């Protein structure tokens, strides 16, 4: 599917058309970006805080009950 999306690519120097190699496309899209990692960890933290005891400061701040 990735090859269909990105299709052929033209070389800047030679001007020849070439197909993108599937392994390079998979490497490009299989590794998570730093933004996705940060968002994922924020969601993990939020889940942790929600499961905390109601008397903990982090839980009270998170649910808006100071």
PDBQT receptor file of N, H, CA, C and O in Angstrom, charges set to zero:
ATOM      1  N   UNK A   1       0.813  -1.186   0.000  1.00  0.00    +0.000 N 
ATOM      2  CA  UNK A   1       0.000   0.000   0.000  1.00  0.00    +0.000 C 
ATOM      3  C   UNK A   1       0.864   1.260   0.000  1.00  0.00    +0.000 C 
ATOM      4  O   UNK A   1       0.554   2.234  -0.686  1.00  0.00    +0.000 OA
ATOM      5  N   UNK A   2       1.944   1.232   0.770  1.00  0.00    +0.000 N 
ATOM      6  H   UNK A   2       2.196   0.441   1.327  1.00  0.00    +0.000 HD
ATOM      7  CA  UNK A   2       2.821   2.406   0.810  1.00  0.00    +0.000 C 
ATOM      8  C   UNK A   2       3.428   2.688  -0.552  1.00  0.00    +0.000 C 
ATOM      9  O   UNK A   2       3.582   3.847  -0.937  1.00  0.00    +0.000 OA
ATOM     10  N   UNK A   3       3.773   1.640  -1.283  1.00  0.00    +0.000 N 
ATOM     11  H   UNK A   3       3.648   0.698  -0.970  1.00  0.00    +0.000 HD
ATOM     12  CA  UNK A   3       4.363   1.839  -2.607  1.00  0.00    +0.000 C 
ATOM     13  C   UNK A   3       3.345   2.461  -3.557  1.00  0.00    +0.000 C 
ATOM     14  O   UNK A   3       3.695   3.281  -4.406  1.00  0.00    +0.000 OA
ATOM     15  N   UNK A   4       2.080   2.063  -3.406  1.00  0.00    +0.000 N 
ATOM     16  H   UNK A   4       1.796   1.397  -2.716  1.00  0.00    +0.000 HD
ATOM     17  CA  UNK A   4       1.043   2.655  -4.254  1.00  0.00    +0.000 C 
ATOM     18  C   UNK A   4       0.857   4.135  -3.923  1.00  0.00    +0.000 C 
ATOM     19  O   UNK A   4       0.654   4.954  -4.819  1.00  0.00    +0.000 OA
ATOM     20  N   UNK A   5       0.926   4.472  -2.653  1.00  0.00    +0.000 N 
ATOM     21  H   UNK A   5       1.091   3.807  -1.924  1.00  0.00    +0.000 HD
ATOM     22  CA  UNK A   5       0.735   5.864  -2.241  1.00  0.00    +0.000 C 
ATOM     23  C   UNK A   5       1.870   6.737  -2.745  1.00  0.00    +0.000 C 
ATOM     24  O   UNK A   5       1.636   7.810  -3.301  1.00  0.00    +0.000 OA
ATOM     25  N   UNK A   6       3.100   6.277  -2.551  1.00  0.00    +0.000 N 
ATOM     26  H   UNK A   6       3.290   5.405  -2.099  1.00  0.00    +0.000 HD
ATOM     27  CA  UNK A   6       4.246   7.101  -2.903  1.00  0.00    +0.000 C 
ATOM     28  C   UNK A   6       4.712   6.911  -4.328  1.00  0.00    +0.000 C 
ATOM     29  O   UNK A   6       5.392   7.779  -4.875  1.00  0.00    +0.000 OA
ATOM     30  N   UNK A   7       4.363   5.799  -4.940  1.00  0.00    +0.000 N 
ATOM     31  H   UNK A   7       3.811   5.094  -4.496  1.00  0.00    +0.000 HD
ATOM     32  CA  UNK A   7       4.621   5.573  -6.350  1.00  0.00    +0.000 C 
ATOM     33  C   UNK A   7       6.064   5.749  -6.772  1.00  0.00    +0.000 C 
ATOM     34  O   UNK A   7       6.988   5.419  -6.027  1.00  0.00    +0.000 OA
ATOM     35  N   UNK A   8       6.249   6.271  -7.972  1.00  0.00    +0.000 N 
ATOM     36  H   UNK A   8       5.499   6.539  -8.577  1.00  0.00    +0.000 HD
ATOM     37  CA  UNK A   8       7.584   6.474  -8.515  1.00  0.00    +0.000 C 
ATOM     38  C   UNK A   8       8.184   7.768  -7.996  1.00  0.00    +0.000 C 
ATOM     39  O   UNK A   8       7.476   8.712  -7.644  1.00  0.00    +0.000 OA
ATOM     40  N   UNK A   9       9.510   7.786  -7.960  1.00  0.00    +0.000 N 
ATOM     41  H   UNK A   9      10.085   7.020  -8.246  1.00  0.00    +0.000 HD
ATOM     42  CA  UNK A   9      10.222   8.972  -7.496  1.00  0.00    +0.000 C 
ATOM     43  C   UNK A   9      11.285   9.322  -8.519  1.00  0.00    +0.000 C 
ATOM     44  O   UNK A   9      11.969   8.437  -9.033  1.00  0.00    +0.000 OA
ATOM     45  N   UNK A  10      11.427  10.583  -8.815  1.00  0.00    +0.000 N 
ATOM     46  H   UNK A  10      10.871  11.301  -8.397  1.00  0.00    +0.000 HD
ATOM     47  CA  UNK A  10      12.403  11.021  -9.808  1.00  0.00    +0.000 C 
ATOM     48  C   UNK A  10      13.691  11.453  -9.121  1.00  0.00    +0.000 C 
ATOM     49  O   UNK A  10      13.670  12.235  -8.171  1.00  0.00    +0.000 OA
ATOM     50  N   UNK A  11      14.797  10.941  -9.606  1.00  0.00    +0.000 N 
ATOM     51  H   UNK A  11      14.814  10.305 -10.378  1.00  0.00    +0.000 HD
ATOM     52  CA  UNK A  11      16.108  11.303  -9.074  1.00  0.00    +0.000 C 
ATOM     53  C   UNK A  11      16.439  12.736  -9.476  1.00  0.00    +0.000 C 
ATOM     54  O   UNK A  11      16.219  13.136 -10.619  1.00  0.00    +0.000 OA
ATOM     55  N   UNK A  12      16.965  13.500  -8.534  1.00  0.00    +0.000 N 
ATOM     56  H   UNK A  12      17.144  13.175  -7.605  1.00  0.00    +0.000 HD
ATOM     57  CA  UNK A  12      17.304  14.903  -8.820  1.00  0.00    +0.000 C 
ATOM     58  C   UNK A  12      18.494  15.037  -9.760  1.00  0.00    +0.000 C 
ATOM     59  O   UNK A  12      18.508  15.907 -10.631  1.00  0.00    +0.000 OA
ATOM     60  N   UNK A  13      19.477  14.189  -9.584  1.00  0.00    +0.000 N 
ATOM     61  H   UNK A  13      19.466  13.483  -8.876  1.00  0.00    +0.000 HD
ATOM     62  CA  UNK A  13      20.713  14.326 -10.355  1.00  0.00    +0.000 C 
ATOM     63  C   UNK A  13      20.565  13.767 -11.763  1.00  0.00    +0.000 C 
ATOM     64  O   UNK A  13      20.866  14.455 -12.738  1.00  0.00    +0.000 OA
ATOM     65  N   UNK A  14      20.102  12.516 -11.878  1.00  0.00    +0.000 N 
ATOM     66  H   UNK A  14      19.857  11.957 -11.086  1.00  0.00    +0.000 HD
ATOM     67  CA  UNK A  14      20.047  11.859 -13.181  1.00  0.00    +0.000 C 
ATOM     68  C   UNK A  14      18.731  12.103 -13.912  1.00  0.00    +0.000 C 
ATOM     69  O   UNK A  14      18.680  12.013 -15.138  1.00  0.00    +0.000 OA
ATOM     70  N   UNK A  15      17.685  12.405 -13.185  1.00  0.00    +0.000 N 
ATOM     71  H   UNK A  15      17.726  12.478 -12.188  1.00  0.00    +0.000 HD
ATOM     72  CA  UNK A  15      16.391  12.615 -13.809  1.00  0.00    +0.000 C 
ATOM     73  C   UNK A  15      15.653  11.325 -14.120  1.00  0.00    +0.000 C 
ATOM     74  O   UNK A  15      14.597  11.355 -14.752  1.00  0.00    +0.000 OA
ATOM     75  N   UNK A  16      16.193  10.191 -13.686  1.00  0.00    +0.000 N 
ATOM     76  H   UNK A  16      17.051  10.167 -13.173  1.00  0.00    +0.000 HD
ATOM     77  CA  UNK A  16      15.559   8.892 -13.941  1.00  0.00    +0.000 C 
ATOM     78  C   UNK A  16      14.489   8.612 -12.905  1.00  0.00    +0.000 C 
ATOM     79  O   UNK A  16      14.563   9.064 -11.763  1.00  0.00    +0.000 OA
ATOM     80  N   UNK A  17      13.487   7.849 -13.337  1.00  0.00    +0.000 N 
ATOM     81  H   UNK A  17      13.427   7.481 -14.265  1.00  0.00    +0.000 HD
ATOM     82  CA  UNK A  17      12.420   7.442 -12.430  1.00  0.00    +0.000 C 
ATOM     83  C   UNK A  17      12.797   6.126 -11.773  1.00  0.00    +0.000 C 
ATOM     84  O   UNK A  17      13.368   5.245 -12.416  1.00  0.00    +0.000 OA
ATOM     85  N   UNK A  18      12.475   5.993 -10.489  1.00  0.00    +0.000 N 
ATOM     86  H   UNK A  18      12.010   6.708  -9.967  1.00  0.00    +0.000 HD
ATOM     87  CA  UNK A  18      12.742   4.736  -9.793  1.00  0.00    +0.000 C 
ATOM     88  C   UNK A  18      11.605   4.451  -8.821  1.00  0.00    +0.000 C 
ATOM     89  O   UNK A  18      10.895   5.354  -8.378  1.00  0.00    +0.000 OA
ATOM     90  N   UNK A  19      11.458   3.178  -8.505  1.00  0.00    +0.000 N 
ATOM     91  H   UNK A  19      12.035   2.445  -8.865  1.00  0.00    +0.000 HD
ATOM     92  CA  UNK A  19      10.448   2.765  -7.531  1.00  0.00    +0.000 C 
ATOM     93  C   UNK A  19      11.056   2.845  -6.135  1.00  0.00    +0.000 C 
ATOM     94  O   UNK A  19      12.250   2.610  -5.945  1.00  0.00    +0.000 OA
ATOM     95  N   UNK A  20      10.218   3.180  -5.171  1.00  0.00    +0.000 N 
ATOM     96  H   UNK A  20       9.248   3.371  -5.325  1.00  0.00    +0.000 HD
ATOM     97  CA  UNK A  20      10.673   3.191  -3.785  1.00  0.00    +0.000 C 
ATOM     98  C   UNK A  20      10.756   1.764  -3.281  1.00  0.00    +0.000 C 
ATOM     99  O   UNK A  20       9.853   0.964  -3.528  1.00  0.00    +0.000 OA
ATOM    100  N   UNK A  21      11.815   1.440  -2.585  1.00  0.00    +0.000 N 
ATOM    101  H   UNK A  21      12.548   2.089  -2.385  1.00  0.00    +0.000 HD
ATOM    102  CA  UNK A  21      11.977   0.102  -2.025  1.00  0.00    +0.000 C 
ATOM    103  C   UNK A  21      11.081  -0.040  -0.803  1.00  0.00    +0.000 C 
ATOM    104  O   UNK A  21      11.024   0.852   0.044  1.00  0.00    +0.000 OA
ATOM    105  N   UNK A  22      10.390  -1.153  -0.719  1.00  0.00    +0.000 N 
ATOM    106  H   UNK A  22      10.437  -1.877  -1.407  1.00  0.00    +0.000 HD
ATOM    107  CA  UNK A  22       9.416  -1.364   0.336  1.00  0.00    +0.000 C 
ATOM    108  C   UNK A  22      10.065  -1.371   1.715  1.00  0.00    +0.000 C 
ATOM    109  O   UNK A  22       9.448  -0.919   2.680  1.00  0.00    +0.000 OA
ATOM    110  N   UNK A  23      11.293  -1.871   1.834  1.00  0.00    +0.000 N 
ATOM    111  H   UNK A  23      11.795  -2.238   1.050  1.00  0.00    +0.000 HD
ATOM    112  CA  UNK A  23      11.942  -1.891   3.145  1.00  0.00    +0.000 C 
ATOM    113  C   UNK A  23      12.239  -0.480   3.647  1.00  0.00    +0.000 C 
ATOM    114  O   UNK A  23      12.133  -0.214   4.844  1.00  0.00    +0.000 OA
ATOM    115  N   UNK A  24      12.608   0.421   2.745  1.00  0.00    +0.000 N 
ATOM    116  H   UNK A  24      12.694   0.204   1.773  1.00  0.00    +0.000 HD
ATOM    117  CA  UNK A  24      12.848   1.806   3.156  1.00  0.00    +0.000 C 
ATOM    118  C   UNK A  24      11.544   2.489   3.559  1.00  0.00    +0.000 C 
ATOM    119  O   UNK A  24      11.515   3.269   4.511  1.00  0.00    +0.000 OA
ATOM    120  N   UNK A  25      10.465   2.194   2.834  1.00  0.00    +0.000 N 
ATOM    121  H   UNK A  25      10.488   1.560   2.061  1.00  0.00    +0.000 HD
ATOM    122  CA  UNK A  25       9.162   2.772   3.189  1.00  0.00    +0.000 C 
ATOM    123  C   UNK A  25       8.683   2.246   4.536  1.00  0.00    +0.000 C 
ATOM    124  O   UNK A  25       8.133   3.001   5.338  1.00  0.00    +0.000 OA
ATOM    125  N   UNK A  26       8.888   0.965   4.786  1.00  0.00    +0.000 N 
ATOM    126  H   UNK A  26       9.335   0.352   4.135  1.00  0.00    +0.000 HD
ATOM    127  CA  UNK A  26       8.473   0.400   6.074  1.00  0.00    +0.000 C 
ATOM    128  C   UNK A  26       9.291   0.973   7.215  1.00  0.00    +0.000 C 
ATOM    129  O   UNK A  26       8.749   1.252   8.285  1.00  0.00    +0.000 OA
ATOM    130  N   UNK A  27      10.591   1.153   7.006  1.00  0.00    +0.000 N 
ATOM    131  H   UNK A  27      11.031   0.926   6.137  1.00  0.00    +0.000 HD
ATOM    132  CA  UNK A  27      11.421   1.771   8.039  1.00  0.00    +0.000 C 
ATOM    133  C   UNK A  27      10.971   3.196   8.319  1.00  0.00    +0.000 C 
ATOM    134  O   UNK A  27      10.984   3.648   9.464  1.00  0.00    +0.000 OA
ATOM    135  N   UNK A  28      10.578   3.892   7.277  1.00  0.00    +0.000 N 
ATOM    136  H   UNK A  28      10.568   3.525   6.347  1.00  0.00    +0.000 HD
ATOM    137  CA  UNK A  28      10.156   5.275   7.415  1.00  0.00    +0.000 C 
ATOM    138  C   UNK A  28       8.878   5.388   8.246  1.00  0.00    +0.000 C 
ATOM    139  O   UNK A  28       8.737   6.323   9.035  1.00  0.00    +0.000 OA
ATOM    140  N   UNK A  29       7.955   4.455   8.079  1.00  0.00    +0.000 N 
ATOM    141  H   UNK A  29       8.069   3.696   7.438  1.00  0.00    +0.000 HD
ATOM    142  CA  UNK A  29       6.663   4.569   8.729  1.00  0.00    +0.000 C 
ATOM    143  C   UNK A  29       6.458   3.644   9.912  1.00  0.00    +0.000 C 
ATOM    144  O   UNK A  29       5.450   3.773  10.607  1.00  0.00    +0.000 OA
ATOM    145  N   UNK A  30       7.365   2.722  10.171  1.00  0.00    +0.000 N 
ATOM    146  H   UNK A  30       8.183   2.618   9.607  1.00  0.00    +0.000 HD
ATOM    147  CA  UNK A  30       7.163   1.830  11.304  1.00  0.00    +0.000 C 
ATOM    148  C   UNK A  30       7.726   2.400  12.596  1.00  0.00    +0.000 C 
ATOM    149  O   UNK A  30       7.243   2.057  13.675  1.00  0.00    +0.000 OA
ATOM    150  N   UNK A  31       8.719   3.248  12.518  1.00  0.00    +0.000 N 
ATOM    151  H   UNK A  31       9.112   3.527  11.641  1.00  0.00    +0.000 HD
ATOM    152  CA  UNK A  31       9.281   3.820  13.736  1.00  0.00    +0.000 C 
ATOM    153  C   UNK A  31       8.418   5.009  14.179  1.00  0.00    +0.000 C 
ATOM    154  O   UNK A  31       8.078   5.873  13.371  1.00  0.00    +0.000 OA
ATOM    155  N   UNK A  32       8.071   5.041  15.464  1.00  0.00    +0.000 N 
ATOM    156  H   UNK A  32       8.348   4.338  16.120  1.00  0.00    +0.000 HD
ATOM    157  CA  UNK A  32       7.222   6.125  15.950  1.00  0.00    +0.000 C 
ATOM    158  C   UNK A  32       7.976   7.453  15.977  1.00  0.00    +0.000 C 
ATOM    159  O   UNK A  32       9.177   7.489  16.242  1.00  0.00    +0.000 OA
ATOM    160  N   UNK A  33       7.278   8.512  15.708  1.00  0.00    +0.000 N 
ATOM    161  H   UNK A  33       6.302   8.483  15.493  1.00  0.00    +0.000 HD
ATOM    162  CA  UNK A  33       7.895   9.828  15.775  1.00  0.00    +0.000 C 
ATOM    163  C   UNK A  33       7.972  10.255  17.231  1.00  0.00    +0.000 C 
ATOM    164  O   UNK A  33       7.293   9.692  18.089  1.00  0.00    +0.000 OA
ATOM    165  N   UNK A  34       8.791  11.239  17.500  1.00  0.00    +0.000 N 
ATOM    166  H   UNK A  34       9.342  11.697  16.803  1.00  0.00    +0.000 HD
ATOM    167  CA  UNK A  34       8.934  11.707  18.878  1.00  0.00    +0.000 C 
ATOM    168  C   UNK A  34       7.616  12.276  19.393  1.00  0.00    +0.000 C 
ATOM    169  O   UNK A  34       7.315  12.147  20.579  1.00  0.00    +0.000 OA
ATOM    170  N   UNK A  35       6.831  12.900  18.527  1.00  0.00    +0.000 N 
ATOM    171  H   UNK A  35       7.076  13.005  17.563  1.00  0.00    +0.000 HD
ATOM    172  CA  UNK A  35       5.542  13.441  18.937  1.00  0.00    +0.000 C 
ATOM    173  C   UNK A  35       4.607  12.333  19.385  1.00  0.00    +0.000 C 
ATOM    174  O   UNK A  35       3.916  12.479  20.393  1.00  0.00    +0.000 OA
ATOM    175  N   UNK A  36       4.574  11.234  18.657  1.00  0.00    +0.000 N 
ATOM    176  H   UNK A  36       5.136  11.116  17.838  1.00  0.00    +0.000 HD
ATOM    177  CA  UNK A  36       3.715  10.112  19.038  1.00  0.00    +0.000 C 
ATOM    178  C   UNK A  36       4.155   9.491  20.352  1.00  0.00    +0.000 C 
ATOM    179  O   UNK A  36       3.321   9.097  21.167  1.00  0.00    +0.000 OA
ATOM    180  N   UNK A  37       5.464   9.401  20.560  1.00  0.00    +0.000 N 
ATOM    181  H   UNK A  37       6.142   9.721  19.898  1.00  0.00    +0.000 HD
ATOM    182  CA  UNK A  37       5.977   8.830  21.810  1.00  0.00    +0.000 C 
ATOM    183  C   UNK A  37       5.580   9.715  22.990  1.00  0.00    +0.000 C 
ATOM    184  O   UNK A  37       5.143   9.216  24.027  1.00  0.00    +0.000 OA
ATOM    185  N   UNK A  38       5.732  11.023  22.829  1.00  0.00    +0.000 N 
ATOM    186  H   UNK A  38       6.087  11.428  21.987  1.00  0.00    +0.000 HD
ATOM    187  CA  UNK A  38       5.374  11.948  23.909  1.00  0.00    +0.000 C 
ATOM    188  C   UNK A  38       3.881  11.875  24.210  1.00  0.00    +0.000 C 
ATOM    189  O   UNK A  38       3.490  11.816  25.376  1.00  0.00    +0.000 OA
ATOM    190  N   UNK A  39       3.046  11.877  23.180  1.00  0.00    +0.000 N 
ATOM    191  H   UNK A  39       3.363  11.925  22.233  1.00  0.00    +0.000 HD
ATOM    192  CA  UNK A  39       1.603  11.789  23.396  1.00  0.00    +0.000 C 
ATOM    193  C   UNK A  39       1.227  10.479  24.066  1.00  0.00    +0.000 C 
ATOM    194  O   UNK A  39       0.361  10.454  24.940  1.00  0.00    +0.000 OA
ATOM    195  N   UNK A  40       1.866   9.399  23.666  1.00  0.00    +0.000 N 
ATOM    196  H   UNK A  40       2.569   9.419  22.956  1.00  0.00    +0.000 HD
ATOM    197  CA  UNK A  40       1.590   8.100  24.259  1.00  0.00    +0.000 C 
ATOM    198  C   UNK A  40       1.941   8.090  25.742  1.00  0.00    +0.000 C 
ATOM    199  O   UNK A  40       1.182   7.573  26.562  1.00  0.00    +0.000 OA
ATOM    200  N   UNK A  41       3.084   8.657  26.081  1.00  0.00    +0.000 N 
ATOM    201  H   UNK A  41       3.701   9.077  25.415  1.00  0.00    +0.000 HD
ATOM    202  CA  UNK A  41       3.500   8.686  27.485  1.00  0.00    +0.000 C 
ATOM    203  C   UNK A  41       2.612   9.595  28.320  1.00  0.00    +0.000 C 
ATOM    204  O   UNK A  41       2.374   9.319  29.496  1.00  0.00    +0.000 OA
ATOM    205  N   UNK A  42       2.119  10.681  27.723  1.00  0.00    +0.000 N 
ATOM    206  H   UNK A  42       2.312  10.906  26.768  1.00  0.00    +0.000 HD
ATOM    207  CA  UNK A  42       1.181  11.542  28.442  1.00  0.00    +0.000 C 
ATOM    208  C   UNK A  42      -0.104  10.788  28.752  1.00  0.00    +0.000 C 
ATOM    209  O   UNK A  42      -0.658  10.922  29.843  1.00  0.00    +0.000 OA
ATOM    210  N   UNK A  43      -0.577   9.998  27.799  1.00  0.00    +0.000 N 
ATOM    211  H   UNK A  43      -0.127   9.889  26.912  1.00  0.00    +0.000 HD
ATOM    212  CA  UNK A  43      -1.788   9.213  28.023  1.00  0.00    +0.000 C 
ATOM    213  C   UNK A  43      -1.562   8.151  29.089  1.00  0.00    +0.000 C 
ATOM    214  O   UNK A  43      -2.452   7.897  29.901  1.00  0.00    +0.000 OA
ATOM    215  N   UNK A  44      -0.393   7.530  29.102  1.00  0.00    +0.000 N 
ATOM    216  H   UNK A  44       0.330   7.736  28.442  1.00  0.00    +0.000 HD
ATOM    217  CA  UNK A  44      -0.071   6.556  30.141  1.00  0.00    +0.000 C 
ATOM    218  C   UNK A  44      -0.069   7.225  31.514  1.00  0.00    +0.000 C 
ATOM    219  O   UNK A  44      -0.595   6.675  32.482  1.00  0.00    +0.000 OA
ATOM    220  N   UNK A  45       0.525   8.415  31.589  1.00  0.00    +0.000 N 
ATOM    221  H   UNK A  45       0.951   8.862  30.803  1.00  0.00    +0.000 HD
ATOM    222  CA  UNK A  45       0.571   9.145  32.843  1.00  0.00    +0.000 C 
ATOM    223  C   UNK A  45      -0.831   9.520  33.303  1.00  0.00    +0.000 C 
ATOM    224  O   UNK A  45      -1.152   9.399  34.485  1.00  0.00    +0.000 OA
ATOM    225  N   UNK A  46      -1.670   9.976  32.371  1.00  0.00    +0.000 N 
ATOM    226  H   UNK A  46      -1.409  10.075  31.411  1.00  0.00    +0.000 HD
ATOM    227  CA  UNK A  46      -3.044  10.351  32.715  1.00  0.00    +0.000 C 
ATOM    228  C   UNK A  46      -3.804   9.147  33.255  1.00  0.00    +0.000 C 
ATOM    229  O   UNK A  46      -4.558   9.282  34.219  1.00  0.00    +0.000 OA
ATOM    230  N   UNK A  47      -3.625   7.993  32.666  1.00  0.00    +0.000 N 
ATOM    231  H   UNK A  47      -3.012   7.883  31.884  1.00  0.00    +0.000 HD
ATOM    232  CA  UNK A  47      -4.271   6.785  33.155  1.00  0.00    +0.000 C 
ATOM    233  C   UNK A  47      -3.786   6.421  34.548  1.00  0.00    +0.000 C 
ATOM    234  O   UNK A  47      -4.563   5.962  35.386  1.00  0.00    +0.000 OA
ATOM    235  N   UNK A  48      -2.518   6.624  34.788  1.00  0.00    +0.000 N 
ATOM    236  H   UNK A  48      -1.887   6.996  34.108  1.00  0.00    +0.000 HD
ATOM    237  CA  UNK A  48      -1.952   6.351  36.109  1.00  0.00    +0.000 C 
ATOM    238  C   UNK A  48      -2.552   7.291  37.161  1.00  0.00    +0.000 C 
ATOM    239  O   UNK A  48      -2.907   6.850  38.254  1.00  0.00    +0.000 OA
ATOM    240  N   UNK A  49      -2.664   8.569  36.836  1.00  0.00    +0.000 N 
ATOM    241  H   UNK A  49      -2.375   8.927  35.948  1.00  0.00    +0.000 HD
ATOM    242  CA  UNK A  49      -3.195   9.554  37.774  1.00  0.00    +0.000 C 
ATOM    243  C   UNK A  49      -4.667   9.284  38.060  1.00  0.00    +0.000 C 
ATOM    244  O   UNK A  49      -5.111   9.443  39.198  1.00  0.00    +0.000 OA
ATOM    245  N   UNK A  50      -5.427   8.882  37.056  1.00  0.00    +0.000 N 
ATOM    246  H   UNK A  50      -5.067   8.753  36.132  1.00  0.00    +0.000 HD
ATOM    247  CA  UNK A  50      -6.849   8.590  37.258  1.00  0.00    +0.000 C 
ATOM    248  C   UNK A  50      -7.026   7.428  38.231  1.00  0.00    +0.000 C 
ATOM    249  O   UNK A  50      -7.983   7.414  39.005  1.00  0.00    +0.000 OA
ATOM    250  N   UNK A  51      -6.118   6.454  38.202  1.00  0.00    +0.000 N 
ATOM    251  H   UNK A  51      -5.341   6.465  37.572  1.00  0.00    +0.000 HD
ATOM    252  CA  UNK A  51      -6.228   5.301  39.092  1.00  0.00    +0.000 C 
ATOM    253  C   UNK A  51      -5.704   5.565  40.497  1.00  0.00    +0.000 C 
ATOM    254  O   UNK A  51      -5.834   4.706  41.369  1.00  0.00    +0.000 OA
ATOM    255  N   UNK A  52      -5.111   6.741  40.736  1.00  0.00    +0.000 N 
ATOM    256  H   UNK A  52      -5.005   7.439  40.028  1.00  0.00    +0.000 HD
ATOM    257  CA  UNK A  52      -4.577   7.062  42.060  1.00  0.00    +0.000 C 
ATOM    258  C   UNK A  52      -5.705   7.230  43.075  1.00  0.00    +0.000 C 
ATOM    259  O   UNK A  52      -6.875   7.352  42.713  1.00  0.00    +0.000 OA
ATOM    260  N   UNK A  53      -5.332   7.234  44.342  1.00  0.00    +0.000 N 
ATOM    261  H   UNK A  53      -4.381   7.135  44.636  1.00  0.00    +0.000 HD
ATOM    262  CA  UNK A  53      -6.297   7.510  45.403  1.00  0.00    +0.000 C 
ATOM    263  C   UNK A  53      -6.801   8.941  45.273  1.00  0.00    +0.000 C 
ATOM    264  O   UNK A  53      -6.090   9.818  44.782  1.00  0.00    +0.000 OA
ATOM    265  N   UNK A  54      -8.029   9.170  45.716  1.00  0.00    +0.000 N 
ATOM    266  H   UNK A  54      -8.607   8.458  46.116  1.00  0.00    +0.000 HD
ATOM    267  CA  UNK A  54      -8.646  10.490  45.582  1.00  0.00    +0.000 C 
ATOM    268  C   UNK A  54      -7.976  11.553  46.444  1.00  0.00    +0.000 C 
ATOM    269  O   UNK A  54      -8.133  12.743  46.170  1.00  0.00    +0.000 OA
ATOM    270  N   UNK A  55      -7.245  11.165  47.463  1.00  0.00    +0.000 N 
ATOM    271  H   UNK A  55      -7.117  10.198  47.685  1.00  0.00    +0.000 HD
ATOM    272  CA  UNK A  55      -6.601  12.138  48.346  1.00  0.00    +0.000 C 
ATOM    273  C   UNK A  55      -5.260  12.629  47.826  1.00  0.00    +0.000 C 
ATOM    274  O   UNK A  55      -4.734  13.610  48.351  1.00  0.00    +0.000 OA
ATOM    275  N   UNK A  56      -4.694  11.996  46.830  1.00  0.00    +0.000 N 
ATOM    276  H   UNK A  56      -5.122  11.199  46.403  1.00  0.00    +0.000 HD
ATOM    277  CA  UNK A  56      -3.396  12.391  46.285  1.00  0.00    +0.000 C 
ATOM    278  C   UNK A  56      -3.526  13.712  45.537  1.00  0.00    +0.000 C 
ATOM    279  O   UNK A  56      -4.519  13.943  44.846  1.00  0.00    +0.000 OA
ATOM    280  N   UNK A  57      -2.536  14.566  45.673  1.00  0.00    +0.000 N 
ATOM    281  H   UNK A  57      -1.730  14.378  46.234  1.00  0.00    +0.000 HD
ATOM    282  CA  UNK A  57      -2.564  15.907  45.076  1.00  0.00    +0.000 C 
ATOM    283  C   UNK A  57      -2.648  15.828  43.553  1.00  0.00    +0.000 C 
ATOM    284  O   UNK A  57      -3.427  16.564  42.948  1.00  0.00    +0.000 OA
ATOM    285  N   UNK A  58      -1.873  14.963  42.927  1.00  0.00    +0.000 N 
ATOM    286  H   UNK A  58      -1.240  14.365  43.418  1.00  0.00    +0.000 HD
ATOM    287  CA  UNK A  58      -1.878  14.865  41.459  1.00  0.00    +0.000 C 
ATOM    288  C   UNK A  58      -3.266  14.477  40.951  1.00  0.00    +0.000 C 
ATOM    289  O   UNK A  58      -3.725  15.002  39.936  1.00  0.00    +0.000 OA
ATOM    290  N   UNK A  59      -3.925  13.572  41.643  1.00  0.00    +0.000 N 
ATOM    291  H   UNK A  59      -3.552  13.146  42.467  1.00  0.00    +0.000 HD
ATOM    292  CA  UNK A  59      -5.278  13.156  41.239  1.00  0.00    +0.000 C 
ATOM    293  C   UNK A  59      -6.266  14.310  41.382  1.00  0.00    +0.000 C 
ATOM    294  O   UNK A  59      -7.079  14.550  40.490  1.00  0.00    +0.000 OA
ATOM    295  N   UNK A  60      -6.195  15.023  42.504  1.00  0.00    +0.000 N 
ATOM    296  H   UNK A  60      -5.534  14.828  43.229  1.00  0.00    +0.000 HD
ATOM    297  CA  UNK A  60      -7.126  16.143  42.723  1.00  0.00    +0.000 C 
ATOM    298  C   UNK A  60      -6.924  17.245  41.684  1.00  0.00    +0.000 C 
ATOM    299  O   UNK A  60      -7.898  17.821  41.200  1.00  0.00    +0.000 OA
ATOM    300  N   UNK A  61      -5.686  17.541  41.342  1.00  0.00    +0.000 N 
ATOM    301  H   UNK A  61      -4.895  17.073  41.736  1.00  0.00    +0.000 HD
ATOM    302  CA  UNK A  61      -5.403  18.569  40.326  1.00  0.00    +0.000 C 
ATOM    303  C   UNK A  61      -5.895  18.098  38.962  1.00  0.00    +0.000 C 
ATOM    304  O   UNK A  61      -6.463  18.882  38.202  1.00  0.00    +0.000 OA
ATOM    305  N   UNK A  62      -5.682  16.846  38.653  1.00  0.00    +0.000 N 
ATOM    306  H   UNK A  62      -5.220  16.209  39.270  1.00  0.00    +0.000 HD
ATOM    307  CA  UNK A  62      -6.069  16.305  37.346  1.00  0.00    +0.000 C 
ATOM    308  C   UNK A  62      -7.582  16.346  37.137  1.00  0.00    +0.000 C 
ATOM    309  O   UNK A  62      -8.049  16.690  36.051  1.00  0.00    +0.000 OA
ATOM    310  N   UNK A  63      -8.348  15.997  38.170  1.00  0.00    +0.000 N 
ATOM    311  H   UNK A  63      -7.969  15.717  39.052  1.00  0.00    +0.000 HD
ATOM    312  CA  UNK A  63      -9.814  15.987  38.039  1.00  0.00    +0.000 C 
ATOM    313  C   UNK A  63     -10.435  17.344  38.353  1.00  0.00    +0.000 C 
ATOM    314  O   UNK A  63     -11.648  17.514  38.230  1.00  0.00    +0.000 OA
ATOM    315  N   UNK A  64      -9.612  18.308  38.758  1.00  0.00    +0.000 N 
ATOM    316  H   UNK A  64      -8.627  18.169  38.859  1.00  0.00    +0.000 HD
ATOM    317  CA  UNK A  64     -10.088  19.673  38.963  1.00  0.00    +0.000 C 
ATOM    318  C   UNK A  64     -10.736  19.921  40.314  1.00  0.00    +0.000 C 
ATOM    319  O   UNK A  64     -11.619  20.770  40.433  1.00  0.00    +0.000 OA
ATOM    320  N   UNK A  65     -10.307  19.189  41.333  1.00  0.00    +0.000 N 
ATOM    321  H   UNK A  65      -9.589  18.499  41.237  1.00  0.00    +0.000 HD
ATOM    322  CA  UNK A  65     -10.802  19.390  42.686  1.00  0.00    +0.000 C 
ATOM    323  C   UNK A  65      -9.655  19.727  43.621  1.00  0.00    +0.000 C 
ATOM    324  O   UNK A  65      -9.153  18.849  44.322  1.00  0.00    +0.000 OA
ATOM    325  N   UNK A  66      -9.233  20.979  43.643  1.00  0.00    +0.000 N 
ATOM    326  H   UNK A  66      -9.641  21.693  43.073  1.00  0.00    +0.000 HD
ATOM    327  CA  UNK A  66      -8.083  21.346  44.487  1.00  0.00    +0.000 C 
ATOM    328  C   UNK A  66      -8.395  21.285  45.979  1.00  0.00    +0.000 C 
ATOM    329  O   UNK A  66      -7.525  21.566  46.803  1.00  0.00    +0.000 OA
TER     330      UNK A  66
